[in-house]
Amino acid sequence: MADENKFEQAKGNVKETVGNVTDNKELENEGKEDKTSGKAKEIEEKAKDKANEDIDKLKK
């Protein structure tokens, strides 16, 4: 899952760059959205993992 989030961020970066270079604001904004979405999913995944670790510690 982490790889998917990194890929989404990278894909967004490429779209944003291409949109910027070609003056395509729609593509540029789509790239920004992809980057933000990938980063948000990454943060969510890390928080979930941390919560699960804490729960496991409490069970012991």
Predicted model as a PDB file, atoms N, CA, C, CB and O in Angstrom, pLDDT in the B-factor column:
MODEL        1                                                                  
ATOM      1  N   MET A   1       0.822  -1.189   0.000  1.00 70.00           N  
ATOM      2  CA  MET A   1       0.000   0.000   0.000  1.00 70.00           C  
ATOM      3  C   MET A   1       0.865   1.251   0.000  1.00 70.00           C  
ATOM      4  CB  MET A   1      -0.935  -0.001   1.199  1.00 70.00           C  
ATOM      5  O   MET A   1       0.540   2.234  -0.667  1.00 70.00           O  
ATOM      6  N   ALA A   2       1.949   1.219   0.735  1.00 76.00           N  
ATOM      7  CA  ALA A   2       2.837   2.386   0.790  1.00 76.00           C  
ATOM      8  C   ALA A   2       3.406   2.693  -0.588  1.00 76.00           C  
ATOM      9  CB  ALA A   2       3.980   2.150   1.796  1.00 76.00           C  
ATOM     10  O   ALA A   2       3.569   3.854  -0.963  1.00 76.00           O  
ATOM     11  N   ASP A   3       3.708   1.627  -1.341  1.00 89.00           N  
ATOM     12  CA  ASP A   3       4.234   1.833  -2.692  1.00 89.00           C  
ATOM     13  C   ASP A   3       3.201   2.519  -3.581  1.00 89.00           C  
ATOM     14  CB  ASP A   3       4.658   0.493  -3.313  1.00 89.00           C  
ATOM     15  O   ASP A   3       3.548   3.358  -4.412  1.00 89.00           O  
ATOM     16  N   GLU A   4       1.919   2.153  -3.401  1.00 91.00           N  
ATOM     17  CA  GLU A   4       0.853   2.777  -4.186  1.00 91.00           C  
ATOM     18  C   GLU A   4       0.766   4.266  -3.873  1.00 91.00           C  
ATOM     19  CB  GLU A   4      -0.499   2.093  -3.908  1.00 91.00           C  
ATOM     20  O   GLU A   4       0.561   5.085  -4.769  1.00 91.00           O  
ATOM     21  N   ASN A   5       0.922   4.610  -2.597  1.00 90.00           N  
ATOM     22  CA  ASN A   5       0.859   6.016  -2.194  1.00 90.00           C  
ATOM     23  C   ASN A   5       2.029   6.802  -2.773  1.00 90.00           C  
ATOM     24  CB  ASN A   5       0.850   6.136  -0.666  1.00 90.00           C  
ATOM     25  O   ASN A   5       1.856   7.928  -3.238  1.00 90.00           O  
ATOM     26  N   LYS A   6       3.204   6.214  -2.744  1.00 91.00           N  
ATOM     27  CA  LYS A   6       4.379   6.869  -3.323  1.00 91.00           C  
ATOM     28  C   LYS A   6       4.223   7.021  -4.839  1.00 91.00           C  
ATOM     29  CB  LYS A   6       5.659   6.068  -2.995  1.00 91.00           C  
ATOM     30  O   LYS A   6       4.597   8.043  -5.415  1.00 91.00           O  
ATOM     31  N   PHE A   7       3.661   5.982  -5.472  1.00 93.00           N  
ATOM     32  CA  PHE A   7       3.439   6.045  -6.916  1.00 93.00           C  
ATOM     33  C   PHE A   7       2.449   7.151  -7.252  1.00 93.00           C  
ATOM     34  CB  PHE A   7       2.929   4.692  -7.449  1.00 93.00           C  
ATOM     35  O   PHE A   7       2.643   7.893  -8.214  1.00 93.00           O  
ATOM     36  N   GLU A   8       1.369   7.263  -6.443  1.00 94.00           N  
ATOM     37  CA  GLU A   8       0.372   8.306  -6.682  1.00 94.00           C  
ATOM     38  C   GLU A   8       0.991   9.699  -6.550  1.00 94.00           C  
ATOM     39  CB  GLU A   8      -0.801   8.156  -5.703  1.00 94.00           C  
ATOM     40  O   GLU A   8       0.672  10.606  -7.319  1.00 94.00           O  
ATOM     41  N   GLN A   9       1.875   9.854  -5.572  1.00 95.00           N  
ATOM     42  CA  GLN A   9       2.558  11.136  -5.388  1.00 95.00           C  
ATOM     43  C   GLN A   9       3.475  11.430  -6.578  1.00 95.00           C  
ATOM     44  CB  GLN A   9       3.371  11.132  -4.073  1.00 95.00           C  
ATOM     45  O   GLN A   9       3.516  12.556  -7.072  1.00 95.00           O  
ATOM     46  N   ALA A  10       4.195  10.428  -7.025  1.00 95.00           N  
ATOM     47  CA  ALA A  10       5.108  10.606  -8.162  1.00 95.00           C  
ATOM     48  C   ALA A  10       4.332  10.915  -9.435  1.00 95.00           C  
ATOM     49  CB  ALA A  10       5.974   9.349  -8.364  1.00 95.00           C  
ATOM     50  O   ALA A  10       4.721  11.788 -10.210  1.00 95.00           O  
ATOM     51  N   LYS A  11       3.241  10.200  -9.646  1.00 95.00           N  
ATOM     52  CA  LYS A  11       2.394  10.429 -10.811  1.00 95.00           C  
ATOM     53  C   LYS A  11       1.851  11.860 -10.782  1.00 95.00           C  
ATOM     54  CB  LYS A  11       1.232   9.403 -10.854  1.00 95.00           C  
ATOM     55  O   LYS A  11       1.808  12.543 -11.805  1.00 95.00           O  
ATOM     56  N   GLY A  12       1.443  12.293  -9.601  1.00 96.00           N  
ATOM     57  CA  GLY A  12       0.940  13.657  -9.452  1.00 96.00           C  
ATOM     58  C   GLY A  12       2.007  14.687  -9.756  1.00 96.00           C  
ATOM     59  O   GLY A  12       1.736  15.718 -10.370  1.00 96.00           O  
ATOM     60  N   ASN A  13       3.219  14.400  -9.322  1.00 96.00           N  
ATOM     61  CA  ASN A  13       4.330  15.319  -9.580  1.00 96.00           C  
ATOM     62  C   ASN A  13       4.586  15.453 -11.076  1.00 96.00           C  
ATOM     63  CB  ASN A  13       5.605  14.839  -8.866  1.00 96.00           C  
ATOM     64  O   ASN A  13       4.819  16.553 -11.577  1.00 96.00           O  
ATOM     65  N   VAL A  14       4.541  14.326 -11.787  1.00 97.00           N  
ATOM     66  CA  VAL A  14       4.757  14.351 -13.237  1.00 97.00           C  
ATOM     67  C   VAL A  14       3.639  15.139 -13.917  1.00 97.00           C  
ATOM     68  CB  VAL A  14       4.828  12.909 -13.808  1.00 97.00           C  
ATOM     69  O   VAL A  14       3.895  15.987 -14.771  1.00 97.00           O  
ATOM     70  N   LYS A  15       2.391  14.846 -13.524  1.00 97.00           N  
ATOM     71  CA  LYS A  15       1.261  15.566 -14.129  1.00 97.00           C  
ATOM     72  C   LYS A  15       1.370  17.073 -13.868  1.00 97.00           C  
ATOM     73  CB  LYS A  15      -0.081  15.028 -13.575  1.00 97.00           C  
ATOM     74  O   LYS A  15       1.157  17.890 -14.764  1.00 97.00           O  
ATOM     75  N   GLU A  16       1.700  17.410 -12.651  1.00 97.00           N  
ATOM     76  CA  GLU A  16       1.817  18.825 -12.304  1.00 97.00           C  
ATOM     77  C   GLU A  16       2.902  19.499 -13.137  1.00 97.00           C  
ATOM     78  CB  GLU A  16       2.120  18.989 -10.808  1.00 97.00           C  
ATOM     79  O   GLU A  16       2.702  20.598 -13.654  1.00 97.00           O  
ATOM     80  N   THR A  17       4.037  18.845 -13.265  1.00 97.00           N  
ATOM     81  CA  THR A  17       5.158  19.398 -14.034  1.00 97.00           C  
ATOM     82  C   THR A  17       4.793  19.551 -15.511  1.00 97.00           C  
ATOM     83  CB  THR A  17       6.399  18.502 -13.890  1.00 97.00           C  
ATOM     84  O   THR A  17       5.034  20.598 -16.112  1.00 97.00           O  
ATOM     85  N   VAL A  18       4.213  18.502 -16.087  1.00 97.00           N  
ATOM     86  CA  VAL A  18       3.823  18.560 -17.493  1.00 97.00           C  
ATOM     87  C   VAL A  18       2.763  19.643 -17.697  1.00 97.00           C  
ATOM     88  CB  VAL A  18       3.293  17.184 -17.971  1.00 97.00           C  
ATOM     89  O   VAL A  18       2.822  20.401 -18.665  1.00 97.00           O  
ATOM     90  N   GLY A  19       1.804  19.712 -16.790  1.00 97.00           N  
ATOM     91  CA  GLY A  19       0.780  20.741 -16.888  1.00 97.00           C  
ATOM     92  C   GLY A  19       1.367  22.133 -16.809  1.00 97.00           C  
ATOM     93  O   GLY A  19       0.939  23.042 -17.520  1.00 97.00           O  
ATOM     94  N   ASN A  20       2.346  22.293 -15.944  1.00 97.00           N  
ATOM     95  CA  ASN A  20       3.006  23.592 -15.786  1.00 97.00           C  
ATOM     96  C   ASN A  20       3.784  23.973 -17.058  1.00 97.00           C  
ATOM     97  CB  ASN A  20       3.958  23.563 -14.566  1.00 97.00           C  
ATOM     98  O   ASN A  20       3.704  25.107 -17.530  1.00 97.00           O  
ATOM     99  N   VAL A  21       4.527  23.018 -17.593  1.00 97.00           N  
ATOM    100  CA  VAL A  21       5.346  23.275 -18.775  1.00 97.00           C  
ATOM    101  C   VAL A  21       4.476  23.565 -20.003  1.00 97.00           C  
ATOM    102  CB  VAL A  21       6.265  22.079 -19.051  1.00 97.00           C  
ATOM    103  O   VAL A  21       4.812  24.417 -20.826  1.00 97.00           O  
ATOM    104  N   THR A  22       3.360  22.848 -20.114  1.00 97.00           N  
ATOM    105  CA  THR A  22       2.494  23.011 -21.290  1.00 97.00           C  
ATOM    106  C   THR A  22       1.397  24.049 -21.059  1.00 97.00           C  
ATOM    107  CB  THR A  22       1.861  21.674 -21.663  1.00 97.00           C  
ATOM    108  O   THR A  22       0.540  24.256 -21.919  1.00 97.00           O  
ATOM    109  N   ASP A  23       1.426  24.686 -19.921  1.00 97.00           N  
ATOM    110  CA  ASP A  23       0.429  25.688 -19.547  1.00 97.00           C  
ATOM    111  C   ASP A  23      -0.984  25.103 -19.542  1.00 97.00           C  
ATOM    112  CB  ASP A  23       0.497  26.880 -20.503  1.00 97.00           C  
ATOM    113  O   ASP A  23      -1.950  25.763 -19.925  1.00 97.00           O  
ATOM    114  N   ASN A  24      -1.079  23.841 -19.095  1.00 98.00           N  
ATOM    115  CA  ASN A  24      -2.360  23.142 -18.987  1.00 98.00           C  
ATOM    116  C   ASN A  24      -2.748  23.140 -17.507  1.00 98.00           C  
ATOM    117  CB  ASN A  24      -2.275  21.666 -19.569  1.00 98.00           C  
ATOM    118  O   ASN A  24      -2.333  22.261 -16.751  1.00 98.00           O  
ATOM    119  N   LYS A  25      -3.538  24.118 -17.105  1.00 97.00           N  
ATOM    120  CA  LYS A  25      -3.888  24.282 -15.692  1.00 97.00           C  
ATOM    121  C   LYS A  25      -4.694  23.107 -15.167  1.00 97.00           C  
ATOM    122  CB  LYS A  25      -4.668  25.568 -15.488  1.00 97.00           C  
ATOM    123  O   LYS A  25      -4.563  22.736 -14.001  1.00 97.00           O  
ATOM    124  N   GLU A  26      -5.531  22.517 -16.020  1.00 98.00           N  
ATOM    125  CA  GLU A  26      -6.329  21.367 -15.593  1.00 98.00           C  
ATOM    126  C   GLU A  26      -5.432  20.194 -15.204  1.00 98.00           C  
ATOM    127  CB  GLU A  26      -7.298  20.945 -16.709  1.00 98.00           C  
ATOM    128  O   GLU A  26      -5.631  19.578 -14.157  1.00 98.00           O  
ATOM    129  N   LEU A  27      -4.454  19.886 -16.041  1.00 97.00           N  
ATOM    130  CA  LEU A  27      -3.521  18.799 -15.759  1.00 97.00           C  
ATOM    131  C   LEU A  27      -2.660  19.127 -14.539  1.00 97.00           C  
ATOM    132  CB  LEU A  27      -2.629  18.526 -16.984  1.00 97.00           C  
ATOM    133  O   LEU A  27      -2.392  18.261 -13.706  1.00 97.00           O  
ATOM    134  N   GLU A  28      -2.236  20.372 -14.445  1.00 97.00           N  
ATOM    135  CA  GLU A  28      -1.432  20.810 -13.307  1.00 97.00           C  
ATOM    136  C   GLU A  28      -2.212  20.630 -11.998  1.00 97.00           C  
ATOM    137  CB  GLU A  28      -1.007  22.286 -13.484  1.00 97.00           C  
ATOM    138  O   GLU A  28      -1.670  20.128 -11.013  1.00 97.00           O  
ATOM    139  N   ASN A  29      -3.468  21.037 -11.991  1.00 97.00           N  
ATOM    140  CA  ASN A  29      -4.296  20.894 -10.789  1.00 97.00           C  
ATOM    141  C   ASN A  29      -4.586  19.438 -10.467  1.00 97.00           C  
ATOM    142  CB  ASN A  29      -5.603  21.648 -10.958  1.00 97.00           C  
ATOM    143  O   ASN A  29      -4.634  19.050  -9.300  1.00 97.00           O  
ATOM    144  N   GLU A  30      -4.779  18.632 -11.505  1.00 97.00           N  
ATOM    145  CA  GLU A  30      -4.990  17.201 -11.303  1.00 97.00           C  
ATOM    146  C   GLU A  30      -3.755  16.580 -10.645  1.00 97.00           C  
ATOM    147  CB  GLU A  30      -5.302  16.497 -12.651  1.00 97.00           C  
ATOM    148  O   GLU A  30      -3.873  15.737  -9.756  1.00 97.00           O  
ATOM    149  N   GLY A  31      -2.590  16.999 -11.084  1.00 97.00           N  
ATOM    150  CA  GLY A  31      -1.347  16.512 -10.490  1.00 97.00           C  
ATOM    151  C   GLY A  31      -1.231  16.908  -9.026  1.00 97.00           C  
ATOM    152  O   GLY A  31      -0.817  16.103  -8.192  1.00 97.00           O  
ATOM    153  N   LYS A  32      -1.592  18.136  -8.717  1.00 97.00           N  
ATOM    154  CA  LYS A  32      -1.557  18.590  -7.320  1.00 97.00           C  
ATOM    155  C   LYS A  32      -2.499  17.762  -6.459  1.00 97.00           C  
ATOM    156  CB  LYS A  32      -1.930  20.080  -7.224  1.00 97.00           C  
ATOM    157  O   LYS A  32      -2.171  17.401  -5.329  1.00 97.00           O  
ATOM    158  N   GLU A  33      -3.680  17.463  -7.008  1.00 97.00           N  
ATOM    159  CA  GLU A  33      -4.647  16.640  -6.277  1.00 97.00           C  
ATOM    160  C   GLU A  33      -4.104  15.235  -6.037  1.00 97.00           C  
ATOM    161  CB  GLU A  33      -5.975  16.565  -7.042  1.00 97.00           C  
ATOM    162  O   GLU A  33      -4.249  14.692  -4.942  1.00 97.00           O  
ATOM    163  N   ASP A  34      -3.484  14.649  -7.048  1.00 96.00           N  
ATOM    164  CA  ASP A  34      -2.909  13.307  -6.905  1.00 96.00           C  
ATOM    165  C   ASP A  34      -1.821  13.292  -5.829  1.00 96.00           C  
ATOM    166  CB  ASP A  34      -2.331  12.822  -8.251  1.00 96.00           C  
ATOM    167  O   ASP A  34      -1.766  12.386  -4.998  1.00 96.00           O  
ATOM    168  N   LYS A  35      -0.959  14.308  -5.858  1.00 96.00           N  
ATOM    169  CA  LYS A  35       0.113  14.380  -4.855  1.00 96.00           C  
ATOM    170  C   LYS A  35      -0.468  14.495  -3.452  1.00 96.00           C  
ATOM    171  CB  LYS A  35       1.046  15.576  -5.141  1.00 96.00           C  
ATOM    172  O   LYS A  35      -0.030  13.804  -2.532  1.00 96.00           O  
ATOM    173  N   THR A  36      -1.448  15.364  -3.293  1.00 96.00           N  
ATOM    174  CA  THR A  36      -2.060  15.577  -1.979  1.00 96.00           C  
ATOM    175  C   THR A  36      -2.767  14.321  -1.505  1.00 96.00           C  
ATOM    176  CB  THR A  36      -3.046  16.748  -2.025  1.00 96.00           C  
ATOM    177  O   THR A  36      -2.662  13.947  -0.337  1.00 96.00           O  
ATOM    178  N   SER A  37      -3.476  13.679  -2.393  1.00 96.00           N  
ATOM    179  CA  SER A  37      -4.189  12.454  -2.047  1.00 96.00           C  
ATOM    180  C   SER A  37      -3.220  11.348  -1.623  1.00 96.00           C  
ATOM    181  CB  SER A  37      -5.039  11.985  -3.231  1.00 96.00           C  
ATOM    182  O   SER A  37      -3.450  10.658  -0.630  1.00 96.00           O  
ATOM    183  N   GLY A  38      -2.145  11.188  -2.377  1.00 95.00           N  
ATOM    184  CA  GLY A  38      -1.148  10.169  -2.036  1.00 95.00           C  
ATOM    185  C   GLY A  38      -0.506  10.435  -0.693  1.00 95.00           C  
ATOM    186  O   GLY A  38      -0.292   9.510   0.091  1.00 95.00           O  
ATOM    187  N   LYS A  39      -0.197  11.691  -0.422  1.00 95.00           N  
ATOM    188  CA  LYS A  39       0.417  12.054   0.865  1.00 95.00           C  
ATOM    189  C   LYS A  39      -0.563  11.820   2.009  1.00 95.00           C  
ATOM    190  CB  LYS A  39       0.879  13.531   0.854  1.00 95.00           C  
ATOM    191  O   LYS A  39      -0.173  11.316   3.062  1.00 95.00           O  
ATOM    192  N   ALA A  40      -1.831  12.180   1.815  1.00 96.00           N  
ATOM    193  CA  ALA A  40      -2.840  11.982   2.856  1.00 96.00           C  
ATOM    194  C   ALA A  40      -3.023  10.496   3.165  1.00 96.00           C  
ATOM    195  CB  ALA A  40      -4.181  12.601   2.427  1.00 96.00           C  
ATOM    196  O   ALA A  40      -3.139  10.107   4.327  1.00 96.00           O  
ATOM    197  N   LYS A  41      -3.046   9.681   2.128  1.00 94.00           N  
ATOM    198  CA  LYS A  41      -3.177   8.236   2.328  1.00 94.00           C  
ATOM    199  C   LYS A  41      -1.962   7.675   3.058  1.00 94.00           C  
ATOM    200  CB  LYS A  41      -3.358   7.521   0.980  1.00 94.00           C  
ATOM    201  O   LYS A  41      -2.092   6.782   3.896  1.00 94.00           O  
ATOM    202  N   GLU A  42      -0.789   8.197   2.741  1.00 93.00           N  
ATOM    203  CA  GLU A  42       0.439   7.754   3.407  1.00 93.00           C  
ATOM    204  C   GLU A  42       0.386   8.093   4.898  1.00 93.00           C  
ATOM    205  CB  GLU A  42       1.683   8.408   2.750  1.00 93.00           C  
ATOM    206  O   GLU A  42       0.727   7.262   5.740  1.00 93.00           O  
ATOM    207  N   ILE A  43      -0.039   9.303   5.218  1.00 95.00           N  
ATOM    208  CA  ILE A  43      -0.139   9.723   6.618  1.00 95.00           C  
ATOM    209  C   ILE A  43      -1.178   8.878   7.346  1.00 95.00           C  
ATOM    210  CB  ILE A  43      -0.503  11.224   6.716  1.00 95.00           C  
ATOM    211  O   ILE A  43      -0.956   8.460   8.483  1.00 95.00           O  
ATOM    212  N   GLU A  44      -2.310   8.626   6.693  1.00 95.00           N  
ATOM    213  CA  GLU A  44      -3.362   7.804   7.288  1.00 95.00           C  
ATOM    214  C   GLU A  44      -2.843   6.397   7.585  1.00 95.00           C  
ATOM    215  CB  GLU A  44      -4.586   7.737   6.355  1.00 95.00           C  
ATOM    216  O   GLU A  44      -3.113   5.838   8.647  1.00 95.00           O  
ATOM    217  N   GLU A  45      -2.106   5.839   6.644  1.00 94.00           N  
ATOM    218  CA  GLU A  45      -1.569   4.492   6.804  1.00 94.00           C  
ATOM    219  C   GLU A  45      -0.575   4.434   7.976  1.00 94.00           C  
ATOM    220  CB  GLU A  45      -0.887   4.033   5.499  1.00 94.00           C  
ATOM    221  O   GLU A  45      -0.585   3.485   8.760  1.00 94.00           O  
ATOM    222  N   LYS A  46       0.277   5.452   8.084  1.00 94.00           N  
ATOM    223  CA  LYS A  46       1.246   5.487   9.188  1.00 94.00           C  
ATOM    224  C   LYS A  46       0.536   5.609  10.527  1.00 94.00           C  
ATOM    225  CB  LYS A  46       2.230   6.654   9.007  1.00 94.00           C  
ATOM    226  O   LYS A  46       0.939   4.965  11.496  1.00 94.00           O  
ATOM    227  N   ALA A  47      -0.515   6.425  10.599  1.00 96.00           N  
ATOM    228  CA  ALA A  47      -1.271   6.588  11.844  1.00 96.00           C  
ATOM    229  C   ALA A  47      -1.958   5.284  12.224  1.00 96.00           C  
ATOM    230  CB  ALA A  47      -2.312   7.717  11.706  1.00 96.00           C  
ATOM    231  O   ALA A  47      -1.988   4.911  13.397  1.00 96.00           O  
ATOM    232  N   LYS A  48      -2.501   4.601  11.245  1.00 95.00           N  
ATOM    233  CA  LYS A  48      -3.161   3.321  11.483  1.00 95.00           C  
ATOM    234  C   LYS A  48      -2.162   2.284  12.000  1.00 95.00           C  
ATOM    235  CB  LYS A  48      -3.834   2.817  10.193  1.00 95.00           C  
ATOM    236  O   LYS A  48      -2.457   1.549  12.943  1.00 95.00           O  
ATOM    237  N   ASP A  49      -0.986   2.229  11.384  1.00 95.00           N  
ATOM    238  CA  ASP A  49       0.057   1.303  11.826  1.00 95.00           C  
ATOM    239  C   ASP A  49       0.487   1.597  13.256  1.00 95.00           C  
ATOM    240  CB  ASP A  49       1.265   1.376  10.893  1.00 95.00           C  
ATOM    241  O   ASP A  49       0.671   0.684  14.061  1.00 95.00           O  
ATOM    242  N   LYS A  50       0.645   2.880  13.565  1.00 94.00           N  
ATOM    243  CA  LYS A  50       1.051   3.284  14.911  1.00 94.00           C  
ATOM    244  C   LYS A  50      -0.017   2.896  15.925  1.00 94.00           C  
ATOM    245  CB  LYS A  50       1.316   4.800  14.969  1.00 94.00           C  
ATOM    246  O   LYS A  50       0.305   2.403  17.006  1.00 94.00           O  
ATOM    247  N   ALA A  51      -1.278   3.113  15.589  1.00 95.00           N  
ATOM    248  CA  ALA A  51      -2.378   2.752  16.486  1.00 95.00           C  
ATOM    249  C   ALA A  51      -2.395   1.249  16.724  1.00 95.00           C  
ATOM    250  CB  ALA A  51      -3.729   3.217  15.906  1.00 95.00           C  
ATOM    251  O   ALA A  51      -2.599   0.798  17.851  1.00 95.00           O  
ATOM    252  N   ASN A  52      -2.181   0.476  15.669  1.00 95.00           N  
ATOM    253  CA  ASN A  52      -2.150  -0.982  15.824  1.00 95.00           C  
ATOM    254  C   ASN A  52      -0.979  -1.426  16.695  1.00 95.00           C  
ATOM    255  CB  ASN A  52      -2.066  -1.661  14.454  1.00 95.00           C  
ATOM    256  O   ASN A  52      -1.115  -2.357  17.489  1.00 95.00           O  
ATOM    257  N   GLU A  53       0.161  -0.772  16.554  1.00 94.00           N  
ATOM    258  CA  GLU A  53       1.318  -1.088  17.399  1.00 94.00           C  
ATOM    259  C   GLU A  53       0.995  -0.806  18.863  1.00 94.00           C  
ATOM    260  CB  GLU A  53       2.558  -0.273  16.956  1.00 94.00           C  
ATOM    261  O   GLU A  53       1.305  -1.610  19.742  1.00 94.00           O  
ATOM    262  N   ASP A  54       0.374   0.336  19.116  1.00 92.00           N  
ATOM    263  CA  ASP A  54       0.013   0.703  20.487  1.00 92.00           C  
ATOM    264  C   ASP A  54      -0.993  -0.279  21.078  1.00 92.00           C  
ATOM    265  CB  ASP A  54      -0.560   2.122  20.524  1.00 92.00           C  
ATOM    266  O   ASP A  54      -0.897  -0.638  22.252  1.00 92.00           O  
ATOM    267  N   ILE A  55      -1.948  -0.710  20.277  1.00 94.00           N  
ATOM    268  CA  ILE A  55      -2.938  -1.695  20.739  1.00 94.00           C  
ATOM    269  C   ILE A  55      -2.259  -3.001  21.064  1.00 94.00           C  
ATOM    270  CB  ILE A  55      -4.032  -1.918  19.683  1.00 94.00           C  
ATOM    271  O   ILE A  55      -2.570  -3.628  22.077  1.00 94.00           O  
ATOM    272  N   ASP A  56      -1.322  -3.431  20.209  1.00 91.00           N  
ATOM    273  CA  ASP A  56      -0.590  -4.674  20.460  1.00 91.00           C  
ATOM    274  C   ASP A  56       0.210  -4.585  21.764  1.00 91.00           C  
ATOM    275  CB  ASP A  56       0.351  -4.988  19.280  1.00 91.00           C  
ATOM    276  O   ASP A  56       0.282  -5.559  22.514  1.00 91.00           O  
ATOM    277  N   LYS A  57       0.810  -3.423  22.036  1.00 88.00           N  
ATOM    278  CA  LYS A  57       1.575  -3.247  23.274  1.00 88.00           C  
ATOM    279  C   LYS A  57       0.669  -3.348  24.487  1.00 88.00           C  
ATOM    280  CB  LYS A  57       2.301  -1.897  23.273  1.00 88.00           C  
ATOM    281  O   LYS A  57       1.061  -3.902  25.514  1.00 88.00           O  
ATOM    282  N   LEU A  58      -0.537  -2.818  24.375  1.00 90.00           N  
ATOM    283  CA  LEU A  58      -1.468  -2.857  25.503  1.00 90.00           C  
ATOM    284  C   LEU A  58      -1.963  -4.279  25.755  1.00 90.00           C  
ATOM    285  CB  LEU A  58      -2.658  -1.922  25.248  1.00 90.00           C  
ATOM    286  O   LEU A  58      -2.267  -4.639  26.892  1.00 90.00           O  
ATOM    287  N   LYS A  59      -2.042  -5.070  24.723  1.00 88.00           N  
ATOM    288  CA  LYS A  59      -2.505  -6.466  24.863  1.00 88.00           C  
ATOM    289  C   LYS A  59      -1.495  -7.319  25.604  1.00 88.00           C  
ATOM    290  CB  LYS A  59      -2.779  -7.080  23.490  1.00 88.00           C  
ATOM    291  O   LYS A  59      -1.868  -8.324  26.209  1.00 88.00           O  
ATOM    292  N   LYS A  60      -0.225  -6.942  25.572  1.00 79.00           N  
ATOM    293  CA  LYS A  60       0.845  -7.736  26.200  1.00 79.00           C  
ATOM    294  C   LYS A  60       0.906  -7.545  27.655  1.00 79.00           C  
ATOM    295  CB  LYS A  60       2.163  -7.407  25.623  1.00 79.00           C  
ATOM    296  O   LYS A  60       1.750  -8.143  28.321  1.00 79.00           O  
TER     297      LYS A  60                                                      
ENDMDL                                                                          
END                                                                             
